[in-house]
Amino acid sequence: MLVGIDASRAVTDRPTGTETYSQRLIQALLQLDSDHVFRLYFRSAPSPTHFEGAEFCVIPFPRLWTHLRLSSEMALRPPDLLFVPSHVVPLIHPVHTIVTIHDLGYLHFPSAHPWPQRIHLDLSTRWSTRAASQVLADSATTKADLVRYYGIDPQKITVAYPGIDESVGPVKDHSQIQATLRKHAISEDYFLFLGTIQPRKNIRRLVDAFAQVVARSATPELQLVLAGKPGWLCEDLSEHIATLGLTDRVVFPGYVADEDKAPLLSGALGFLFPSLHEGFGLPVLEAQACGCPVVTSTTSSLPEVAGEGALLVDPQDVDAIAAAAIRLAGAPELREELRARGFANIERFSWQICAETVMRVVETKLC
């Protein structure tokens, strides 16, 4: 059978969550022992070595690529099944179509999204979940949201946990960590956040909590590193940091390349990720894989993903976030305990397991 995959999100120089999901899952699917032929649809040509074993269909188009260009391809040369891992189901699509829905955070915290983005996310999710013959959800939390808010039949939804790159692990060479810190002008004592700088990530409360940590800390060079590319509605964050007197204490290294991610996580006192809502929360697993103690939220999928390898806090309680960070900074034995629990927790997740779950859904639809 011919299995088509929308791989348009799998080709980017600076992947974030959904792009990483698309790229890693497609690669894992191609490594499975399968009799199916995989055809990948791209807007621009990828490196041939990234997706060995698949057919490539490169179909450039300036705007509305999914609903115009990919739809026309589906009408003229449809595969037996189409899988859309990180995008929207095209208007024209095969009867057997599978789509992944990553989260419904825009419904839980609408003010964290510009209204055009909110409307687009709502309409595209409604369309995709109804047009698809089967839906994949990143977590049981996202599945429950789809049932609750959109009335999707639970039997139509399969939970397929994303994996974690096996190459992500603790950096034991201290000189490599120091070189990365020098590169980004970071002190040796720091807490780390890693993700897109946007309201849903709860950055403002994190900064407010860090102000409390600084006021109660005896470490003169303690820093908060907010690593990630700027997102929407974050323009006034630097001004807020300045009013707190933290300009020299908060570092914005911008988007962090893959080669810098593990050293930053390995050198941090702790990974602070009090996000308001996550459909999965891959950064939590990346931190645990690098042996970085984690503080994350009691809400959405984060307890489900973090397991027993994190301190959980109410993300809307600044005092609770600050107290957890202070506990980490002052308790080496707690940090060691969380490291051990984190390493145990990540054993539950792999791209191979995710791909095998997806393939079972594919086989069910093609039988």
C-alpha positions in Angstrom: 0.0 0.0 0.0 1.0 3.6 -0.6 1.2 5.7 2.6 1.4 9.4 2.0 2.8 11.8 4.7 2.6 15.5 4.8 6.2 16.2 5.6 6.1 20.0 5.1 6.8 20.7 8.7 9.7 18.2 8.8 12.1 20.5 6.9 13.2 23.6 8.8 16.5 25.0 10.0 15.2 25.8 13.4 12.6 23.2 14.5 10.4 23.7 17.5 8.0 21.1 19.0 5.7 20.3 16.1 8.6 20.3 13.5 10.7 18.0 15.7 7.7 15.7 16.1 7.1 15.5 12.4 10.8 14.9 11.5 11.5 12.3 14.2 8.3 10.4 13.8 8.7 10.1 10.0 12.3 8.9 10.4 11.1 6.3 12.9 8.3 5.1 10.7 10.8 4.6 7.8 12.9 2.4 10.1 10.1 0.0 10.8 9.9 -3.3 9.1 7.0 -2.6 6.7 5.8 -3.6 3.3 4.2 -0.2 2.7 5.7 2.4 0.3 6.0 5.8 1.9 5.6 9.0 -0.1 6.6 12.3 1.6 5.1 15.6 0.4 7.3 18.7 0.8 7.0 22.4 0.0 10.8 22.5 -0.5 13.4 19.8 -1.1 14.9 18.2 2.0 18.3 16.5 2.3 18.0 13.0 0.8 19.8 11.5 3.7 17.2 12.7 6.3 14.5 10.4 5.0 16.1 7.4 3.4 13.8 4.8 2.0 10.9 7.1 1.1 9.6 8.5 -2.2 9.8 12.3 -2.3 7.1 14.5 -3.8 8.3 18.2 -3.8 5.5 20.5 -4.7 6.4 24.2 -4.2 3.6 26.7 -3.8 3.7 30.2 -2.3 0.5 30.4 -0.2 -2.3 28.1 1.0 -0.1 25.1 0.2 -2.2 22.6 2.2 -5.6 23.4 0.8 -4.6 24.2 -2.7 -1.4 22.5 -3.7 -1.5 19.4 -1.5 -5.3 19.0 -2.2 -4.7 19.0 -5.9 -2.0 16.3 -5.5 -4.5 14.3 -3.5 -7.1 14.6 -6.2 -4.7 13.7 -9.1 -2.5 11.1 -7.4 -3.9 10.0 -4.1 -2.1 7.6 -1.8 -4.1 4.8 -0.1 -3.7 6.6 3.2 -2.6 10.1 4.2 -0.9 10.9 7.5 -0.7 14.5 8.6 1.6 14.7 11.7 1.9 18.4 12.2 -0.4 20.4 10.1 -4.0 20.5 8.8 -5.9 18.0 6.8 -6.2 19.3 3.2 -9.7 20.0 1.8 -9.3 17.1 -0.7 -7.9 14.0 1.0 -8.2 10.2 0.9 -10.9 8.4 2.7 -8.3 7.0 5.0 -6.6 10.0 6.6 -4.9 10.2 10.0 -4.1 13.5 11.7 -2.1 14.3 14.9 -3.6 17.0 17.2 -0.9 18.3 19.6 -2.9 20.4 22.1 -5.9 22.6 22.6 -4.1 25.2 24.7 -5.8 28.0 22.9 -9.1 27.0 24.5 -7.7 26.8 28.0 -5.8 30.1 27.8 -7.3 32.2 24.9 -5.7 35.4 26.1 -2.3 33.9 25.5 -3.0 33.9 21.8 -3.7 36.7 19.3 -7.3 36.5 18.3 -6.6 35.7 14.6 -4.3 32.8 15.7 -7.0 31.6 18.1 -9.7 31.5 15.4 -7.4 29.8 13.0 -6.5 27.1 15.5 -10.1 26.5 16.5 -11.4 26.2 12.9 -8.5 24.1 11.6 -8.7 21.7 14.5 -12.5 21.3 14.1 -12.0 20.7 10.4 -9.1 18.2 10.8 -10.7 16.1 13.6 -13.9 15.7 11.6 -12.3 15.2 8.2 -9.8 12.5 9.4 -10.8 8.9 9.8 -8.6 8.6 12.8 -7.0 11.1 15.2 -3.7 10.8 17.1 -3.3 12.7 20.4 0.1 13.4 22.0 -1.4 12.6 25.5 -4.4 11.4 27.4 -5.0 15.0 28.3 -5.3 16.1 24.7 -7.6 13.1 24.0 -9.8 14.1 26.9 -9.9 17.7 25.6 -10.9 16.6 22.1 -13.8 14.6 23.5 -14.9 17.4 25.9 -14.6 20.4 23.6 -15.2 19.0 20.1 -17.3 16.0 20.8 -15.0 13.6 19.1 -15.8 9.9 19.6 -13.1 8.5 22.0 -12.9 5.4 19.8 -11.7 7.6 17.0 -8.7 8.9 19.0 -5.5 7.0 19.8 -2.9 8.3 22.2 0.6 8.0 20.8 3.2 9.5 23.1 6.0 11.3 21.2 9.5 10.1 21.9 12.8 11.6 22.7 16.0 11.6 20.6 18.3 8.9 21.9 21.3 11.2 21.3 20.1 13.6 24.0 21.9 12.8 27.2 24.0 14.3 30.0 27.2 16.1 29.0 29.9 14.9 31.4 32.7 17.0 29.9 32.7 20.1 32.1 34.8 22.0 29.6 32.1 21.5 26.9 29.5 23.0 29.3 31.8 25.9 30.2 32.4 26.6 26.5 28.6 26.8 25.8 28.1 29.0 28.8 30.8 31.4 27.6 29.3 31.4 24.1 26.0 32.7 25.5 27.4 34.9 28.4 25.9 32.7 31.1 27.3 32.3 34.6 27.9 28.9 36.2 24.9 29.2 38.5 21.6 29.4 36.5 18.1 28.1 36.1 17.0 27.3 32.6 13.8 27.6 30.6 13.8 26.3 27.1 10.9 26.9 24.7 9.2 29.6 22.6 9.0 32.9 24.5 5.2 33.4 24.5 2.5 33.9 27.1 1.3 30.3 27.2 4.7 29.4 28.6 4.0 31.5 31.6 7.3 33.5 31.3 6.1 36.6 33.2 5.2 34.6 36.3 8.5 32.7 36.0 10.4 36.0 36.0 8.4 37.2 39.0 9.2 34.0 40.8 12.9 34.4 39.9 12.9 37.9 41.5 11.9 36.2 44.8 14.7 33.6 44.3 17.3 36.4 43.8 16.0 38.3 46.9 16.5 35.2 49.0 19.7 33.8 47.4 23.3 34.1 48.6 24.6 33.4 45.1 25.6 36.8 43.6 25.7 35.6 40.0 22.6 33.5 39.9 20.8 33.8 36.5 17.6 32.8 34.8 18.3 31.7 31.2 15.2 32.1 28.9 16.3 30.1 25.8 14.1 30.0 22.7 12.9 32.1 19.8 10.5 35.0 20.5 6.9 34.2 20.0 3.7 36.3 20.0 2.8 38.8 22.7 6.2 38.9 24.3 7.2 42.5 23.4 6.9 44.0 26.9 8.8 41.2 28.7 12.2 43.0 28.7 10.6 46.1 30.1 9.0 44.1 32.9 12.4 42.5 33.7 13.9 45.9 33.9 11.3 47.2 36.3 12.2 44.2 38.6 15.9 45.2 38.4 16.8 41.8 36.8 18.2 43.0 33.5 21.7 41.6 34.3 20.3 38.4 35.8 18.0 37.3 33.0 19.7 36.0 29.8 18.0 35.7 26.4 20.3 33.5 24.2 17.6 33.2 21.6 17.0 30.0 19.7 19.4 27.3 20.9 21.0 25.0 18.4 20.9 21.2 19.0 24.6 21.1 19.9 24.1 23.7 22.7 20.9 22.2 24.2 22.4 19.3 26.1 25.3 21.3 27.6 22.9 24.0 28.8 20.6 21.4 30.4 23.4 19.5 31.9 24.9 22.5 33.6 21.8 24.1 35.0 20.7 24.0 38.7 17.3 23.1 37.4 14.9 23.3 34.5 12.0 25.6 35.2 9.0 24.9 33.0 5.8 26.2 34.7 3.8 26.3 31.4 0.1 27.1 31.5 -0.8 24.3 29.1 1.1 21.7 27.1 -0.3 18.9 24.9 2.9 17.0 25.7 5.9 18.9 27.0 8.9 17.5 25.2 11.4 19.9 26.9 10.6 18.2 30.2 11.8 14.9 28.9 14.9 16.5 27.3 15.8 18.0 30.6 15.3 14.6 32.4 17.4 12.9 29.8 20.3 15.3 30.5 20.0 14.8 34.2 18.6 18.3 34.9 16.2 18.5 37.8 12.8 19.7 36.7 10.1 22.0 38.1 6.9 21.9 36.0 3.2 22.4 36.3 0.4 20.4 37.9 -1.8 21.1 34.9 -2.5 19.7 31.4 -0.3 16.8 30.3 2.8 17.8 32.3 2.2 15.5 35.3 1.4 12.7 32.9 4.7 13.3 31.0 7.0 14.2 33.9 5.9 11.2 36.1 7.7 11.1 39.4 10.8 12.9 38.0 9.8 16.5 38.8 8.6 18.9 41.4 5.1 20.0 40.4 3.7 23.4 41.1 0.6 25.4 40.4 1.7 27.5 37.3 -0.4 30.5 38.4 1.1 30.6 41.9 4.3 32.7 41.7 5.2 31.9 45.3 5.0 28.1 44.6 7.3 28.4 41.6 9.8 30.5 43.6 9.7 28.0 46.5 10.4 25.1 44.3 13.3 26.8 42.7 14.7 27.8 46.1 14.4 24.1 47.2 16.4 23.0 44.2 19.1 25.5 44.7 19.6 24.7 48.3 19.3 20.9 48.3 21.9 18.9 46.3 20.4 15.6 47.6 17.0 16.6 46.1 18.6 17.4 42.8 20.3 14.0 42.7 17.0 12.3 43.6 15.2 14.1 40.8 17.9 13.2 38.3 17.6 9.5 39.1 13.8 9.7 38.9 14.0 11.6 35.6 16.3 9.0 34.0 13.8 6.2 35.0 10.9 8.2 33.7 12.2 8.7 30.1 12.4 5.0 29.6 8.6 5.2 28.9 9.1 7.2 25.8 10.8 6.5 22.4 10.2 7.4 18.8 10.2 3.7 18.0 7.3 3.1 20.4 5.5 6.1 18.9 6.0 4.9 15.4 4.8 1.4 16.2 1.6 2.9 17.7 1.0 5.0 14.6 1.7 2.0 12.3 -0.9 -0.1 14.2 -3.5 2.6 13.4 -2.3 2.7 9.8 -2.7 -1.1 9.5 -6.1 -1.0 11.0 -7.3 1.6 8.4 -5.7 -0.3 5.4 -7.0 -3.7 6.3 
